[in-house]
């Protein structure tokens, strides 16, 4: 079996991470995906007689499905399964679409939602993967409490080592009583039954950056939830000198780099780009809340710079790359960011990157740009500059 071949309970799929050509050997699914599909097939949620008698499977929400393994699995069981898919990551949305098409599976009965949209109140089953960010997880449970009828079953797949009494208490507090299954392939399934009580939704966290006279607001799935992270801090103190007309804040998070760029380069157009829809929404809110000119900013929910207008040419790209994708530690996202930045930069345009010393981004930048200078450093971070 190759790294792309998914096999579980008679379901055979070819699954890729997104983008398909990324430089990593990571799988597009994990054992928790397999466990959830195995549980669905073995449980009374889907009876063979139900399919044979042409009865439709129940309305099912799928949340945090990294690259579509759960969607593909359920559609492979029954092509007409009505699915309501929620994701905050554009790469997850695009990856699921890629894998459905690659396996010749229909998507006609799939409705998609980003993570700020409420799911419908007609759901009869929810399948979730436990996210790494527990504040985001609590917010997702609160949102489910707004729409799920009492008695609705929610199945949450996760690594066994991440499930403890605190997680079960968090679920009970925000949605309903929960218990965990026995371990299978080092994973467990938490079964929660919605109690029908609506919880108030968590509010965005707001905090000041007094040095720059800015107020920052973060939604629950945005990096650095309640303070200025130290990587951004050193970047803010070392923005390049010069005149720039089109600036891209790539991997913008809450938008702090782009907001500061608007102060330093008041004539520039700023483009905020992130894989997280919540990050893009936070950046848009922060631009407006800090009274910046509305016609000088654009906001893009995108996989790096893949789908931006072809005629967008930048003379400065600011980038604080992530080195995690879900539970996986990987540098392929940074590599794609650097590739996309080089394509978008005008001749003589500049990419300025902040990163942990141990990530060795200078090697990648020299390989790609044939040049790379260290602008500033401290004990943990480097700021690197490459010119096209």
N, C-alpha and C positions, 0 to 999 in steps of 0.2 A: 504494500500500500504506500502510495506517495504522500507527501506532506499535504496535498490538496484533496485527497480522497477521504470523504466522510462516509462512515458506515455505522449504522445503528439500527438495530431491530428490523433489519431487512430494507432500510432506506439507504440508498447509495446516491451520493451527491459529489459533485466537484465544486469545492468552495475556495475562493481566493480572498485574501485581504485586499483592501483598497488603498491606493491604486494597485492594479494587478501587477505592474512592472516594478514595484518597490524593491529595494535592495535589502530584503530580510527573508529569513526562512521561517518566520512565525506562522502558525496555523490561523485560519480564519474562524476557528471555533475552539471551545475547550470542553472538558469533561462535564461541566455543569450544563452546557447545551445538550449534550448526549443524555444526561440524567433526566432533564426535563422532558425530552422527546420520549425517552424510555418510559417515564412515568405516565405520560399521556396515553401512550399505546397500551400500557398494561392496566391502566385504571378504567373505571367506568365512564370517564369523560368522553370516550369515543368508542362506541359499540360497533362491531362489524355489521350487526343487523341494522343499525341506524343508517349506515352508508348504503347498504343493499336496498333499503326501502326508500331511498332518495330523500331521507330527512336531512335537513341542513344541520351541520355542526353548530355549536353555540357561538354567539358573538364573543370574540376573544381579543383582548388587548395584549400586545407584545411590547415590552418596555426594556430598553437597554440591550437590544439585540445587536451585538457589535458589527457583524457583517452579514446578517441575514440568515444565519444557520437555523434559527427557530422558525422564521418565516418560510424558508425553503422546506424544512421538515414538515410543517403542518400542511403546506400546499401539496407536498408530495403525498401525504396521507389522503387528502381530499382537496381537489382543485377549487372547489366552491366554498372553502372555509372562509367565513367573513372575519377578516383581521383588521384591527385598529392599532397601527404601529406608531409608537412615540419614541423619538430620539432627539437628543440635543446636538449630536455630531453629524455634520454634513457627510463625512467619510462613511459613517454607518448607513446613512440613507443611500448614498451612491453605491456602497458595497453590496447592500441588499439587492438593489436593482440589477447590478452586474451579475450577482449569483443566481437570481431568479432567471434572468435571460440565458445565462450559461448552461443552466439545467433545463431549459425549455419549459419552465413553469409559468403559468399565467399569473398576472398581478391584478386582474380585473376586480377581484374582491378585497383588495387591500386599500385601506384609507390611511394616509400618513398625517402625522401631527408633530409639530415641534414641541419642545418641553415647556412652553408657556401656555399652550392651548389645552383647554379641558377636554378630556375624552368624553364620548357620549354616555348617557345614563342608561343605555340599553345593554351594557356589558353583562355577560354571564360567567366569564372566566378571565383571569389575568395571569399571564406568564411574565416573570421578570428575571433579569440577572441583577445580582447585588452590585451596585456601583462602588467604586473605591471611596468616593466622597460621601460620607454619611450624612452631612448636612443636606446635600442634594437628595439623598435617599429619603430622608425625613420629609422633605418638601414634596417628593413624588407621592409618598404615602398620604400626606395631607390632601394633595390634589385628588387622589383616588377616593378619599373619604367624602369628597364633595359630590361624587357621581355614582358610587357603587351602591346598589341596593343591599339591604341587610341580608347576610347569608352568602354573598358572592365569594367564591373561593379565589384566593391569590396564591400562586405558587412561585416561590423565589429560589432560584438556583444559585449556589455559591460554593466556594471551596470550604471544606469542613473546618479548616483551621480558623476561618474568619467568623464562624457562627458561635456565639456565646450568649450568656444570659442578658447582657446589655443590648445586643442586637434584637433579641426576642422582646425585650421590654420596650425598645424603641418602636418596634412594629405595633405592639399592643397599644402604646400611647397614641399613635398616630392613625391607626386603622382598625385593629381588632386583635383578638387573641391569636397566638401563633405557637406552633411547635415544629420541631425539626425531625426529619426522617433519619433512618440509619445511613451510615456512610457507604457510598458506592464510588469507586475510582477517586477517592479522596474528596468527594463532593457530597453535599447534603441538599435536600429540598426543604425549605421552610413552607409550611402550609398555614396561611392566615385566612380567617373568615371575617369578612367585613362586618362590623357591628351596626352599620347604618347611621352612625353619628358623624355629622360633618364637623371637621376641624377647621379652625381659621388658618389661612395660608400664611406662611412665613413672609415677612417683609424683607426687602433688600437691605443689606448692611451698608451704612453710610459713615464715612470717616474723612477727616480733613488731611490734606497735604499742605501744611501751613507754609512750608518753604516756597511753594509756588502759587499760593493763594488759590488752591483748587479743592473742591469737594468731590470725593469719589464714592460711587454707589455700586455695589456688587450684588448680582443675583446669585442664587445658591450654588450654581455649578461653575462659577468663575474663579480662576486661580487667584490666590492671595486675597482671601475673603474679607479681612478686616484690617489690613495694614499694608504698607508699601513694602514689597519684597526687595531683598537686598540687591538682587540682580538689576531690577528696574532702577533702583536708587543710584547705582554707579553709572548707569546709562544716562539718566536724567542730568547728572552732573557733568557729562562729557559729550553732549550733542555737538556735531561738527559745526565749524564756522563756515559761512558762505550764504549764498542766495539759492533757494530751492523753490521750484514751482509746483512740482507734483511729488508728494511724499506718501509712501505706503507704510502703515503700521501693520506689519505682518505678524499674525498671532497676537492680536491686539489685546486680548483679555479685557480688562475694564477700560482700556483706551488711554491709560496714563501717558504713554510715550507720545501718542498722537496729540493729546491735549497740550502737553508741554511744547511739542513741535509747533502747534498753532500759535503759542505765545512767542516762541523764538523766531519763527519765520511767518509773520502775520499775513504775507501775501500768498502763501502757499495753499494749494488744495490738498487736503488730507484724506486718504483712503484707509478706512479701518477694515481689516480682514481677519476672520477667525473661523475655525472649524466648529466652534460652539455657538449656537444661536443665542444662548443666554449672554455670552460674551459680547456679541454684536449688539444685542439689545442694551446691555449695560453701557457700552461705549456711546451709543446714540443718546441714551438718557444723560450721560455725563457731559457730553458736548452741549446739549441743550441746557442742562442745569447750571453749567458754568458760563452761560451767556455768550458762547462763541458764535460767530457768524454762520447762519444756517446754510448759506450757499457755498461754503468752503469745505464741506465734509460730505463724504459718501460712505456707506456702510454695506459690507458684503459678507454674507454667510456662504463660505466657499471652502473647498479643499485647496488650501494654499491659494495660488493665483490662477487656478485652472480655468475658471469660467468668467473671469473679468473681461470687459470689452477689449477686443483685440487692439484697439487704437490707444489704450492707456499705456503711456510711456512715463516712467518715473525717473527722477534724477537723484532721489534718496529713498532707500528702503531701510527702515528700522526694524530690528528683529530680535526677539527674546524667545528662542525656540524651546518647545517642550521636549523632554527626553523620555516621556512616558506616553504610551497609548493604552488606556485602560490599565490593566495589571502589568503589561509588558514594558520593559525598559528597552528602548530602541533609539537609534540615531537616524533612522531613515526619514523621519519627518523633517528634521533639520536639513538633511541632504536635499529633499524635495523643495524646501523653502529656498535654499541657496540656488538651486537650478532655476526655479521660477523667478526669483529675483533677478538673476542674470539675464533671463529672457526679456524681462520688462524694463530693465534699466536702459537709458539712453547711453550712447558712447560717452565715457567720462563720468557716468553716474556712479553713485556710491552705495554700497551695502555696509551697514554698521550693525554688528552683532554683539550681544552679550551672552556669555556662557560660562559654566563652571570650567575651571582649569583642566580637570581630568578628561573632559570630553574631546579635547584636541581638535576643535573646529578649525584651527589654523591650517591643519593638513588638508582638509576638504576644500577650504577656500583657496589655498595656493594651487591645488589641483585644478580648480574650476576657473579661477580668475587670473592665475599666473602671478598673483601678488597678494600680500596680506600683511598689514602692519598692526602692531599692538598699540592702541591709543591710550589705554589706562588699565590698571590692574589693582587688585587688592589680594588678600590672602586666599580668597576663594574664587573670584571672578576675573575674567579678562574681557576687555572690549576690543574687538577686532574690526578692522576696516579694510574693505577690498574695493578696488576701482575697476570698472569695466573698460 
